[in-house]
């Protein structure tokens, strides 16, 4: 950041001979008392974080901040033309639409000699201090990512989602995710011609609008000239008819109306989803050749004023179709009969590059001429309001301010005052010149007002809202300002911001002032045209000199005064929307740790704790498959074959018989202790079907009986085994008696 360098040269009354003393700025001697006062003021401002910086011609902002005890840290202002070029490039790069460049026309170039000495001294003293309030007309002038939390700035990082024509066009289509309102009720339908699918949608919309325009033309021609908007439309057609001496080819009105009715009926069916079952192979309502013929005939009748046959026979069916369409098409009334569309470059402001056209081939050719804009989808085509509200037969639009102080939660302030901007020429559809249809002050201030324009329109082309309400009162419509116009503008602003909220980079201690442009229909319904960032604050007329000053002062009241006192006066700013806080459930904490302990390795021979334990399985001389059981015994229960010495001692030991179940043994928690193995007899009841098998006498000498179960499974056990036959045991279980050696147990291991 650079600062103004002031060279002060004190010269005597008579300079030395041969030398010329020059000074860039001749300043009087500094008063020590005033310097001391300035230092005290600077020290207090630095301590309270009241250092500001303003870039651009905003004397109202500077005066308002100084009155609150702030000290300005000035920066060098570049050359006028360089600054204007930088502003244009910066705005184009950020894709923000604005009209603040108009300020350069009315700004007063301040030289160091024209600035008060105390302010220059204060600025010099705070040249190395941190700036806590930035106000600039160029969004890219400040890097918001490097700002501290307590620093305030008047621009959000991005705003192209609703301050550019492309962003507003795309995002308002998502309004149904945020609100039940229909964007077609406050925003003229719009398409991006750079996107192929939207280009085709525009072509279909243009064709359908041609059909409805023809039906309205037939009805209005039969009814005669009624209403302000109708008079201009019919007069334009009649004027062209007088100049047209011959037509290129005859027009068959009956065929045109039949095709227009078929297209409108197809549109109604699509809205009612009646076309879902229609096969894709079904031919379209009109072929490409039929469409070309229809559009040419439409041009001849409506645009060219060609004579047509008596249309009284078709008025009834045309009225009936229009009555059905008006219920589902909120923009049917503003469409008119000429099918005029307005083509806008997506990222330009102040009316630059905007044109109106009524022929389809002309619109497509105009867009195709700039491949760069096509590639970036910058071109936007929007339906033109052919029947706006006129004041003394002159078109106008409304500039309305609103302020956003937070995006999360979304907080919107609406300004109660606004102003009207008139065109310099009377309204007419016979010409599509910008002087008639564009009301931007940057365009109209270069034109001389027409002598045919009504004398009630001022030469500076501006009215305040109070003057407009006086005009409405003269027509008995004053109440509609508060019931129709103002509520409609508020809803349009809120809906545009809602659809862009998720795309904005929210930052605390940030705010931004926007300017929305509206047009009013004949029913006073407001239609949102565009939203501008960095709206012009130039005092170009007495109306803007008063209102722009007031809106800047009230902005400081909302941004600064209300921070210290919630009950502070906010001027004409009204809080119209503050998003409800989202309730976040209380965090009670979730322990995501896994706790446990190490399991010791199991022993191959677990201890026998009680008689209800199952006998460990014993491997015999013959290895065969075990019969399937419901619960699998752990491998730790398997034991080695008993020694022959123990088998001999088993014959002399008494037999103990006990009945046990077969639950799976628990895992040992302690290492097993080796103990003598007693010989006991267990009777096992196994749930299975057994059939006896008779063995040779040699096998019976070992007292072994084999049993089987389908599939064939056998087991040989060492020792004396007695098998119960099927006749003795009728139940589903198998009794198996096993005799094993037994020794006296130690007392310590008895359970």
C-alpha positions in Angstrom: 0.0 0.0 0.0 1.4 3.4 -1.0 0.9 6.7 0.6 1.0 10.3 -0.5 4.3 11.9 -0.1 4.2 15.6 0.6 7.4 17.7 0.0 7.3 20.9 2.0 10.0 23.4 1.1 10.3 26.6 3.2 11.9 29.4 1.2 13.0 32.8 2.2 11.3 35.9 0.8 14.2 36.5 -1.6 15.9 33.3 -3.0 19.6 33.2 -3.5 20.9 34.5 -6.8 21.1 31.9 -9.5 18.8 29.4 -7.7 15.1 28.7 -8.2 13.3 27.2 -5.2 10.2 25.2 -6.1 7.8 23.4 -3.8 5.2 20.9 -4.7 2.9 22.1 -1.9 3.3 25.3 0.0 1.9 24.8 3.4 1.8 27.2 6.4 3.9 26.6 9.4 2.6 23.9 11.7 1.0 25.0 14.9 2.4 23.1 17.8 -0.9 23.1 19.6 -2.8 21.8 16.6 -0.1 19.2 16.1 -0.4 18.0 19.6 -4.2 17.8 19.3 -3.9 15.8 16.1 -1.5 13.4 17.8 -3.9 12.9 20.7 -6.7 12.2 18.3 -4.6 9.7 16.3 -3.5 7.9 19.5 -7.1 7.6 20.6 -8.2 6.3 17.2 -5.4 3.8 17.0 -6.2 2.5 20.5 -9.9 2.1 19.7 -9.1 0.5 16.3 -10.6 3.4 14.3 -8.4 3.7 11.3 -10.2 3.6 7.9 -9.3 3.7 4.2 -11.5 4.8 1.4 -10.9 4.2 -2.3 -13.0 6.2 -4.7 -15.0 9.5 -4.6 -17.0 8.9 -1.4 -16.9 12.2 0.5 -20.0 11.3 2.5 -18.3 8.1 3.8 -15.2 10.0 4.8 -17.2 12.7 6.6 -19.3 10.2 8.4 -16.3 8.2 9.7 -14.4 11.3 10.8 -17.5 12.5 12.7 -17.4 9.2 14.6 -13.7 9.7 15.6 -12.1 7.7 12.8 -8.8 8.7 11.2 -8.2 8.0 7.5 -5.1 6.3 6.1 -4.9 7.8 2.6 -3.6 6.0 -0.4 -2.2 7.4 -3.7 -4.9 7.7 -6.3 -3.8 6.6 -9.7 -4.3 8.6 -12.9 -7.9 9.1 -13.8 -7.9 7.1 -17.0 -5.7 4.4 -15.5 -8.0 4.1 -12.6 -11.1 3.8 -14.8 -9.4 1.1 -16.9 -8.4 -0.8 -13.8 -11.9 -0.6 -12.4 -13.3 -2.0 -15.6 -10.8 -4.8 -15.8 -11.2 -5.7 -12.1 -15.0 -5.8 -12.4 -14.8 -8.0 -15.5 -12.4 -10.4 -13.9 -14.6 -10.8 -10.9 -17.8 -11.2 -13.0 -19.6 -8.6 -10.9 -22.1 -6.3 -12.4 -22.0 -2.8 -11.1 -22.3 0.8 -12.3 -19.9 2.6 -9.9 -17.8 3.7 -12.9 -20.2 6.5 -13.4 -18.6 8.1 -10.3 -15.5 8.9 -12.4 -17.5 11.3 -14.5 -18.6 13.4 -11.6 -15.6 13.0 -9.3 -13.5 16.0 -8.4 -9.8 15.3 -8.6 -8.4 16.4 -5.3 -4.8 17.5 -5.2 -2.8 17.6 -2.0 -3.1 21.4 -1.9 -6.9 21.1 -1.8 -7.0 18.7 1.2 -7.2 20.1 4.7 -3.9 20.2 6.5 -5.1 18.4 9.7 -6.4 15.4 7.7 -3.0 15.1 5.9 -1.2 15.2 9.2 -3.4 12.5 10.7 -3.0 10.3 7.6 0.7 10.7 7.9 0.7 9.7 11.5 -1.3 6.4 10.9 0.5 5.4 7.7 1.9 2.3 9.4 -1.2 1.4 11.4 -3.6 -1.4 10.7 -6.7 -0.3 8.8 -10.0 -1.6 10.4 -12.5 -0.2 7.9 -12.2 -0.5 4.2 -14.6 1.2 1.7 -13.8 0.7 -1.9 -15.6 0.7 -5.3 -13.4 -2.1 -6.6 -13.9 -5.6 -5.2 -10.4 -6.8 -6.1 -8.6 -3.9 -4.4 -8.5 -5.7 -1.1 -7.4 -9.3 -0.5 -10.1 -10.5 1.9 -8.2 -13.7 2.7 -5.4 -11.7 4.4 -7.7 -9.6 6.6 -7.9 -10.0 10.3 -11.2 -11.0 12.0 -12.0 -7.6 13.3 -11.3 -5.7 10.0 -14.5 -4.5 8.3 -14.9 -4.3 4.5 -17.7 -3.2 2.2 -17.5 -6.1 -0.3 -18.0 -9.9 0.0 -15.4 -12.0 -1.7 -17.8 -13.2 -4.5 -21.1 -11.9 -5.6 -21.3 -13.0 -9.3 -24.0 -15.6 -8.4 -26.6 -12.8 -8.5 -24.9 -9.6 -9.6 -24.3 -10.9 -13.1 -27.0 -11.6 -15.6 -25.8 -15.2 -16.1 -25.7 -15.9 -12.4 -29.1 -14.4 -11.7 -30.6 -16.3 -14.7 -29.2 -19.7 -13.5 -29.7 -19.5 -9.8 -33.3 -18.3 -9.8 -34.2 -21.6 -11.5 -33.4 -23.3 -8.2 -35.8 -21.2 -6.2 -38.1 -24.2 -5.7 -35.5 -25.7 -3.3 -35.8 -22.7 -1.0 -39.3 -21.3 -1.4 -42.6 -22.1 -2.9 -42.6 -18.9 -5.0 -42.4 -19.1 -8.8 -39.6 -17.0 -10.4 -41.7 -16.4 -13.5 -43.9 -14.1 -11.3 -41.1 -11.6 -10.8 -38.2 -12.4 -13.2 -38.7 -12.4 -17.0 -37.7 -15.8 -18.3 -34.1 -15.9 -19.4 -31.7 -18.3 -21.3 -28.0 -18.7 -21.8 -27.4 -18.9 -25.5 -23.9 -20.3 -25.0 -25.4 -23.6 -23.5 -26.7 -25.8 -26.3 -29.6 -27.2 -24.3 -30.7 -23.7 -23.2 -30.3 -22.4 -26.7 -32.8 -25.1 -27.9 -35.1 -24.2 -25.1 -35.0 -20.6 -26.1 -35.9 -21.5 -29.7 -38.9 -23.5 -28.5 -40.0 -20.6 -26.3 -39.6 -18.1 -29.1 -41.8 -20.2 -31.4 -44.5 -20.8 -28.7 -44.5 -17.0 -27.9 -45.0 -16.3 -31.6 -48.1 -18.6 -31.4 -49.6 -16.8 -28.4 -48.7 -13.4 -29.9 -50.7 -14.3 -33.0 -53.7 -15.3 -30.9 -53.5 -12.0 -29.0 -53.2 -10.1 -32.2 -56.4 -11.6 -33.5 -58.3 -10.9 -30.3 -57.0 -7.3 -29.9 -57.7 -6.5 -33.5 -61.3 -7.6 -33.1 -61.8 -5.8 -29.8 -60.2 -2.6 -31.1 -57.6 -0.4 -29.4 -58.0 -0.5 -25.7 -55.5 0.4 -23.0 -52.2 2.2 -23.1 -50.0 -0.7 -24.0 -52.3 -2.0 -26.7 -52.4 1.4 -28.5 -48.7 1.4 -29.1 -48.7 -2.2 -30.4 -51.6 -1.7 -32.8 -50.4 1.7 -33.9 -47.0 0.2 -34.8 -48.6 -2.5 -36.9 -50.9 -0.1 -38.6 -48.0 2.2 -39.4 -46.1 -0.6 -41.0 -49.1 -1.7 -43.0 -49.4 1.8 -44.6 -45.7 1.5 -45.7 -46.2 -2.0 -47.0 -47.5 -2.0 -50.5 -47.2 -5.7 -51.3 -46.4 -9.0 -49.5 -44.1 -11.6 -50.7 -46.6 -14.5 -50.5 -50.2 -15.0 -49.4 -51.0 -15.7 -45.8 -53.6 -18.4 -45.0 -54.9 -17.2 -41.6 -56.9 -20.3 -40.9 -53.9 -22.6 -41.2 -51.8 -20.3 -39.0 -54.4 -20.2 -36.2 -54.8 -23.9 -36.4 -51.1 -24.5 -35.9 -50.9 -21.9 -33.1 -53.7 -23.6 -31.3 -52.1 -27.0 -31.6 -48.8 -25.7 -30.2 -50.6 -24.1 -27.3 -52.5 -27.2 -26.5 -49.3 -29.2 -26.5 -47.8 -26.8 -24.1 -50.8 -27.1 -21.7 -50.6 -30.9 -21.9 -46.9 -30.8 -21.0 -47.7 -28.7 -17.9 -50.4 -31.1 -16.8 -48.0 -34.1 -17.6 -50.5 -35.5 -20.1 -47.7 -36.1 -22.6 -45.9 -38.7 -20.4 -47.4 -41.6 -22.3 -46.7 -40.2 -25.7 -44.2 -42.3 -27.6 -40.9 -40.7 -28.6 -41.6 -41.9 -32.1 -44.7 -39.7 -32.2 -44.0 -36.8 -34.7 -43.8 -33.3 -33.3 -46.7 -30.9 -33.6 -45.0 -29.0 -36.4 -42.1 -30.1 -38.5 -39.1 -27.9 -39.1 -40.5 -26.8 -42.5 -43.9 -26.0 -41.0 -42.2 -23.9 -38.3 -40.3 -22.0 -40.9 -43.5 -21.3 -42.8 -45.4 -20.3 -39.7 -42.7 -17.9 -38.5 -42.4 -16.2 -41.9 -46.2 -15.7 -41.9 -46.1 -14.4 -38.4 -43.5 -11.8 -39.4 -45.7 -10.7 -42.3 -48.8 -10.3 -40.2 -47.5 -8.8 -36.9 -44.1 -7.3 -37.8 -44.8 -6.4 -41.4 -48.5 -5.4 -41.1 -49.7 -7.6 -44.0 -53.4 -7.6 -44.7 -55.2 -10.8 -43.6 -58.6 -12.2 -44.3 -61.6 -11.6 -42.0 -60.6 -13.1 -38.6 -64.0 -12.8 -36.8 -64.6 -16.5 -37.1 -61.5 -17.3 -35.1 -61.9 -14.9 -32.2 -63.9 -17.2 -30.0 -61.4 -20.1 -30.1 -58.5 -17.7 -29.7 -60.1 -16.1 -26.6 -60.7 -19.5 -25.1 -57.1 -20.6 -25.5 -55.7 -17.4 -24.1 -58.0 -17.7 -21.1 -56.5 -21.1 -20.4 -52.9 -19.9 -20.9 -53.2 -16.9 -18.6 -53.9 -19.3 -15.7 -50.5 -21.0 -16.1 -48.4 -18.3 -17.8 -47.8 -15.3 -15.4 -45.9 -13.4 -18.1 -48.5 -13.7 -20.8 -49.6 -10.1 -20.4 -46.1 -8.5 -20.5 -45.2 -10.6 -23.6 -47.1 -8.4 -26.0 -47.5 -9.4 -29.6 -44.1 -8.5 -31.2 -42.1 -11.2 -29.5 -39.2 -8.8 -28.6 -36.2 -10.2 -26.7 -33.3 -8.3 -25.1 -29.8 -9.7 -25.6 -27.3 -8.9 -22.8 -23.6 -9.6 -22.4 -23.4 -11.6 -19.2 -20.7 -9.6 -17.2 -21.1 -6.1 -18.4 -22.9 -3.2 -16.7 -24.3 0.3 -17.3 -26.2 -0.9 -20.4 -23.1 -1.7 -22.4 -23.6 -4.1 -25.3 -27.4 -4.5 -24.7 -29.6 -4.8 -27.8 -33.2 -5.6 -28.5 -34.3 -7.8 -31.4 -37.5 -9.4 -32.6 -36.5 -11.9 -35.3 -35.1 -15.3 -34.3 -32.4 -15.5 -37.0 -31.2 -12.0 -36.0 -30.9 -13.0 -32.3 -28.9 -16.2 -33.1 -26.7 -14.4 -35.6 -25.9 -11.6 -33.1 -24.8 -14.1 -30.5 -22.9 -16.3 -32.9 -20.7 -13.4 -33.9 -18.6 -13.5 -30.7 -17.1 -17.0 -30.2 -15.4 -16.0 -26.9 -18.7 -15.1 -25.3 -20.3 -18.2 -26.7 -17.5 -20.4 -25.2 -17.9 -18.8 -21.8 -21.8 -18.8 -22.0 -21.8 -15.1 -21.4 -24.6 -14.1 -23.7 -28.1 -14.0 -22.1 -31.3 -13.5 -23.9 -34.3 -12.4 -21.8 -37.9 -11.7 -22.7 -38.5 -8.0 -23.1 -41.4 -6.4 -21.2 -43.4 -5.0 -24.2 -46.2 -3.6 -22.0 -44.7 -1.8 -19.1 -46.2 0.9 -17.0 -45.6 4.2 -18.7 -45.6 7.7 -17.3 -46.7 10.3 -19.8 -46.0 7.7 -22.6 -42.4 7.4 -21.4 -40.6 4.2 -20.2 -38.8 4.2 -16.8 -37.2 1.8 -14.3 -36.7 1.9 -10.6 -33.4 1.8 -8.7 -33.8 0.2 -5.3 -31.1 -0.2 -2.7 -30.7 -3.0 -0.2 -27.9 -4.0 2.2 -26.6 -7.4 3.2 -24.8 -7.5 6.5 -24.4 -11.3 6.8 -24.9 -14.4 4.8 -25.0 -16.9 7.6 -27.6 -16.2 8.8 -28.8 -14.3 5.8 -29.6 -10.7 7.0 -31.1 -8.2 4.5 -31.9 -4.5 5.0 -34.3 -2.8 2.5 -34.1 1.0 1.9 -37.4 2.8 2.1 -36.4 5.4 -0.5 -35.7 4.8 -4.3 -35.8 6.8 -7.5 -37.0 6.5 -11.1 -34.9 6.8 -14.3 -36.6 7.9 -17.5 -35.7 7.5 -21.1 -35.2 10.6 -23.2 -37.5 9.4 -26.0 -41.2 8.5 -26.0 -42.0 4.8 -25.8 -42.6 3.1 -29.1 -42.3 -0.4 -30.4 -41.7 0.9 -34.0 -38.0 1.2 -33.1 -35.7 -0.8 -30.9 -33.2 1.9 -30.3 -31.5 2.0 -26.9 -32.6 5.6 -26.3 -36.2 4.4 -26.1 -35.9 1.1 -24.3 -32.8 1.4 -22.0 -33.2 3.7 -19.0 -29.6 3.5 -17.6 -28.4 7.0 -16.7 -25.0 6.2 -18.2 -26.8 6.0 -21.6 -29.5 8.6 -21.3 -27.4 11.4 -19.9 -25.5 11.6 -23.2 -28.8 12.1 -25.2 -30.9 15.2 -25.6 -34.6 14.8 -24.5 -37.0 14.6 -27.4 -39.3 17.5 -28.1 -42.2 15.1 -28.4 -41.7 13.9 -24.8 -44.2 15.1 -22.2 -43.3 18.2 -20.4 -44.0 16.5 -17.1 -40.8 14.5 -17.4 -37.9 16.5 -16.0 -34.9 17.3 -18.2 -32.5 15.3 -15.8 -34.7 12.2 -16.4 -35.2 11.4 -12.7 -38.0 11.3 -10.2 -37.9 10.5 -6.5 -40.3 7.9 -5.1 -42.3 10.7 -3.5 -42.9 12.2 -6.9 -44.0 8.9 -8.3 -46.4 8.3 -5.5 -47.9 11.7 -6.2 -48.4 10.6 -9.8 -50.1 7.4 -8.7 -52.3 9.4 -6.3 -53.5 11.5 -9.3 -54.7 8.2 -10.9 -56.3 6.9 -7.7 -53.6 4.2 -7.3 -51.6 5.5 -4.4 -52.5 2.6 -2.1 -50.9 0.1 -4.6 -47.4 1.5 -3.8 -47.5 -0.1 -0.3 -49.6 -3.1 -1.2 -48.1 -4.2 -4.6 -44.9 -2.4 -5.5 -42.9 -2.4 -2.2 -43.9 -6.0 -1.1 -43.1 -7.3 -4.6 -39.6 -5.7 -4.6 -38.9 -7.1 -1.2 -39.8 -10.6 -2.2 -37.8 -10.5 -5.4 -34.7 -9.4 -3.5 -35.0 -12.0 -0.8 -35.6 -14.8 -3.3 -32.6 -13.8 -5.4 -30.4 -13.9 -2.3 -31.8 -17.2 -1.1 -30.8 -19.0 -4.2 -27.2 -17.5 -4.0 -26.6 -18.0 -0.3 -24.8 -21.4 -0.6 -22.5 -19.9 -3.3 -21.3 -16.9 -1.3 -18.2 -16.8 0.9 -19.6 -15.6 4.2 -17.2 -13.6 6.3 -18.1 -11.8 9.5 -17.5 -8.0 9.7 -18.4 -7.8 6.0 -21.3 -6.0 4.4 -22.3 -4.8 0.9 -24.7 -2.3 -0.6 -26.4 -3.4 -3.8 -28.7 -1.6 -6.3 -31.6 -3.6 -7.9 -33.3 -2.4 -11.1 -37.0 -3.1 -11.4 -39.6 -2.4 -14.1 -43.3 -2.2 -13.3 -46.1 -3.8 -15.3 -49.4 -2.1 -16.0 -50.8 -3.8 -12.9 -47.8 -2.3 -10.9 -46.3 -5.7 -10.4 -42.5 -5.2 -10.1 -40.2 -7.2 -12.4 -36.6 -7.7 -11.4 -34.2 -6.9 -14.2 -30.8 -7.1 -12.6 -28.8 -6.5 -9.4 -25.7 -4.3 -9.4 -22.8 -4.4 -7.1 -21.1 -1.1 -6.2 -24.1 1.0 -7.3 -23.3 4.5 -8.3 -23.3 7.2 -5.6 -22.6 10.1 -8.0 -24.6 13.3 -7.3 -25.6 13.5 -11.0 -29.0 15.1 -10.4 -30.7 16.8 -7.4 -32.6 13.5 -6.8 -29.4 11.4 -6.5 -27.5 14.1 -4.7 -30.0 13.9 -1.9 -30.8 10.2 -1.9 -27.3 8.9 -2.4 -26.0 11.0 0.5 -28.8 9.6 2.7 -28.2 6.0 1.8 -24.5 6.2 2.6 -25.1 7.9 5.9 -27.7 5.2 6.8 -25.3 2.5 5.8 -22.8 3.6 8.4 -25.6 3.7 11.0 -26.4 0.1 10.3 -22.8 -1.2 10.0 -21.1 0.8 12.8 -23.7 2.4 15.1 -25.8 -0.7 15.5 -22.7 -2.7 16.4 -22.3 -0.7 19.6 -26.0 -0.2 20.3 -28.7 -2.5 19.0 -31.3 0.2 19.5 -29.4 2.7 17.4 -31.2 4.6 14.6 -30.8 2.9 11.3 -32.3 5.7 9.2 -34.4 4.5 6.3 -33.0 1.0 6.3 -35.5 -1.6 7.3 -34.6 -5.2 8.3 -36.8 -7.3 6.1 -35.2 -10.7 6.4 -33.1 -12.5 9.0 -32.7 -16.2 8.6 -33.7 -18.2 11.6 -30.7 -19.8 13.4 -30.3 -23.5 12.8 -30.6 -25.4 16.0 -27.6 -27.7 16.5 -28.0 -30.6 18.9 -25.9 -30.5 22.0 -22.7 -32.5 21.7 -22.6 -35.1 24.5 -19.4 -36.8 23.3 -18.9 -40.2 21.7 -16.1 -42.4 22.9 -14.6 -43.9 19.8 -11.8 -45.8 21.6 -11.7 -49.6 21.7 -10.7 -50.9 25.1 -9.8 -54.6 26.0 -7.2 -56.9 27.6 -4.9 -59.6 26.3 -6.2 -63.2 26.3 -3.7 -65.8 27.3 -3.0 -68.8 25.2 -5.3 -71.7 26.0 -3.7 -74.9 27.4 -4.0 -78.2 25.6 -5.2 -80.0 28.7 -7.8 -78.0 30.8 -8.4 -79.1 34.4 -11.4 -81.2 35.3 -13.4 -78.9 37.6 -16.6 -81.0 38.2 -18.5 -84.0 37.1 -20.8 -81.9 34.9 -17.9 -81.3 32.5 -17.8 -83.4 29.4 -15.1 -86.0 29.1 -12.3 -84.9 26.8 -12.3 -86.5 23.5 -9.8 -89.4 23.2 -8.1 -90.5 20.1 -8.3 -94.3 19.5 -6.2 -96.5 17.3 -8.7 -96.1 14.5 -9.2 -92.6 13.1 -12.7 -92.2 11.8 -15.0 -89.2 11.6 -17.0 -88.2 14.6 -20.8 -88.0 14.5 -22.0 -84.4 13.9 -23.1 -82.6 17.1 -24.8 -79.2 17.5 -22.0 -77.6 19.5 -18.4 -77.9 18.6 -16.0 -78.7 21.4 -12.8 -76.7 21.6 -9.6 -78.2 20.6 -8.3 -77.8 24.1 -10.4 -80.7 25.3 -8.6 -83.3 23.2 -6.2 -85.5 25.2 -3.7 -88.0 24.4 -4.3 -91.9 24.7 -3.9 -93.2 28.2 -0.9 -95.3 29.1 -1.4 -99.1 29.3 -0.4 -99.0 33.0 -3.4 -96.8 33.7 -5.6 -99.1 31.7 -4.6 -102.1 33.9 -5.2 -100.3 37.1 -8.6 -99.3 35.9 -9.9 -102.9 36.2 -9.3 -102.8 40.0 -10.9 -99.4 40.6 -14.6 -99.0 41.5 -16.9 -97.6 38.8 -18.7 -94.3 39.2 -21.5 -93.5 36.9 -22.8 -90.0 36.4 -25.0 -88.4 33.7 -23.8 -85.1 32.2 -24.9 -82.8 29.4 -22.7 -81.5 26.6 -22.3 -77.7 26.9 -19.2 -76.2 25.4 -16.5 -75.8 28.1 -15.5 -72.3 29.0 -12.1 -71.0 28.0 -9.6 -71.4 30.8 -8.6 -68.1 32.5 -5.6 -69.6 34.2 -2.9 -72.0 33.0 -4.0 -75.6 33.8 -2.3 -77.5 36.6 -1.3 -81.1 35.7 -3.3 -83.6 37.8 -3.7 -87.4 37.8 -6.4 -88.6 35.5 -9.1 -90.7 37.5 -11.0 -93.5 35.8 -14.7 -92.8 35.8 -17.6 -94.1 33.9 -19.9 -91.5 32.1 -23.2 -92.2 30.5 -23.6 -89.8 27.5 -27.0 -89.2 26.0 -26.5 -88.2 22.4 -29.5 -87.1 20.2 -29.1 -89.4 17.3 -30.5 -92.6 15.8 -28.3 -95.7 16.4 -28.4 -99.1 14.9 -26.4 -101.9 16.3 -23.5 -103.5 14.4 -22.5 -107.1 15.2 -18.8 -107.6 15.2 -16.7 -110.8 15.2 -15.7 -112.4 18.5 -12.2 -111.1 18.1 -13.4 -107.6 18.1 -15.7 -108.3 21.1 -12.7 -109.3 23.2 -11.8 -105.6 23.3 -15.4 -104.8 24.5 -15.9 -102.4 21.6 -19.2 -101.9 19.7 -19.3 -99.6 16.7 -22.4 -97.4 16.0 -23.4 -95.7 12.9 -25.5 -92.7 11.7 -26.3 -91.7 8.2 -24.0 -90.9 6.6 -21.8 -93.7 7.8 -19.8 -92.5 10.8 -18.0 -94.7 13.2 -15.9 -94.2 16.3 -13.7 -96.6 18.3 -13.0 -95.9 21.9 -10.4 -97.6 24.0 -11.5 -99.1 27.2 -14.8 -100.9 28.0 -17.7 -99.5 26.0 -21.3 -100.8 26.4 -23.7 -99.8 23.7 -27.5 -99.7 24.4 -29.5 -101.3 21.6 -32.4 -99.6 19.9 -34.9 -101.8 21.6 -33.8 -100.7 25.0 -33.6 -97.0 24.1 -36.5 -95.7 22.2 -35.7 -92.0 22.7 -33.9 -89.7 20.4 -30.6 -89.9 22.3 -27.8 -92.4 22.5 -26.5 -93.7 25.9 -22.8 -94.4 25.8 -21.0 -95.8 28.8 -17.2 -95.2 29.0 -14.9 -96.7 31.6 -11.7 -94.9 32.2 -9.0 -95.3 34.9 -9.5 -93.3 38.0 -7.1 -92.2 40.7 -7.6 -90.3 43.8 -7.7 -86.5 43.2 -5.6 -84.1 45.2 -7.7 -82.1 47.7 -6.5 -78.8 46.2 -8.1 -79.5 42.8 -11.3 -81.1 44.0 -14.4 -79.1 42.9 
